[in-house]
């Protein structure tokens, strides 16, 4: 009887341990704000020598393009998650943390906590 009671308590303890542990990676399930999806530019008219273009998709990916004299100088693909006003962008093992200061249908202002830089962007195209 003691052996049976011990086995029952051990099984109950194992069930409790395994059901109480959950996946802490909930940020991947965070909803992408619909206002963020689209193509954004620092200089929507391309009047300056250089320009940054950010293209955010609903799948949690974005492409960062740096134009120099209207030609693409650099293009990098990232994945991203948004939770509240915080965006985490990943490229390989590199990560960057952004704080979204303003997000409307026409204006996006983000502070790059990693590089201490603010980006003020204007929507140039919506994406479905």
N, C-alpha and C positions, 0 to 999 in steps of 0.2 A: 504494500500500500504506500509506503514511504517513497519507493522508487517511482510509482505512478504519479504521486503528488509532485515529486521533484521534476519529472518530465513535463508535466502540465505547466508548472511555473516557468521552466526553462523555455518552453514553446511560447508562452504568453510574453515573456521578456523579449524573445526574438521578434515576434510579430510587432510588438510596441516599438522596438528599435527601428525595424525596417519601414514601418508605416509613418513614423515621425520624421524620418529624413526625406526631404524633398529636394528637387532640383532648385538651387538658388539662382540659376541663370534665367531669371524672369525678364531681364531687359530685352532679350530677343523677341519676347512676345508683346512688347510695348507697341502701341499703335503709332503709325506714322501720321503726323498731322497733315491733313489734306492741303492746308495752305502752303506747306513746305514743298510739295511735289511740283516740279517745274524747272525752268531754266532761269537762273539769276545772274546778273552782271554788276560789276562795280561801276562800269561806264557803259550804259546801254547804247549809247550813240557811237562808241568806239572813237571818241575824240582825242584820247590820250595815247601816248606811245605804248603803254602796256595796259592790259585789262585782265581781270579774273572772271571766269565763267564757271558757275557751279550748276550741275544738272542733277537734281534729286529725283529718284524714282520711287514708286510705291513698294518696290521689292526690298528696300533697305540698302540700296546702292546709290552712290553718286560719283560723278566724274568731275574732277577739278582740272580746269584748263587755264593755263597762263598764256596769254597772247602778248607778243612783243612785236610792235610795228605791224599789227593786224595778222600776224602769222603765229600759229601754235608753236610755242617754245617748249612747253611741258604739258603733259596730260597724264593724270594719275587716277586710277579707279580705287574707290574706297567702299567699304560697307559701313553702315551707320545704324545706330539705335537712338531713339529719343524717349526720354522719360521726364515728364514735366517740361521744364525749360532747359534741360541738359541733353546735349547730343554727344555721343561717343563715336568717333570715326576711327576705323581700323584699316590699315594697309599692311598685310603681312603681320609681323609681330609689333609693328609701330602703332601706337594709339594716340589720339588727340582728343582733348576734352574741350567742348564748346559750351558756352552759356548763350542761349537764345534770348536776346534783350527785347527785340521787337519782331513780330511775325504777323503780317497782314497779307491781304491778297496781292499787294503791290510792293511791300517793303519787308526786307529781312536784315536785321542787325544782329550779328553774332560776335561774341567775344571769344577768342581763342585763348583759353587758359594755359595751354601748353607753351605757346610762343608769345604770349602777352601782346596780342594784336586784335584790333577790332575790324570787322568787315561789314560795310554798309552796302547792301545789294538791292537792286531793283529787278522785279520780275520782268523778263523779256518774252517768256512764253510759258503757257500752262501746258501740262501733260495730262492725258486721260488717266 
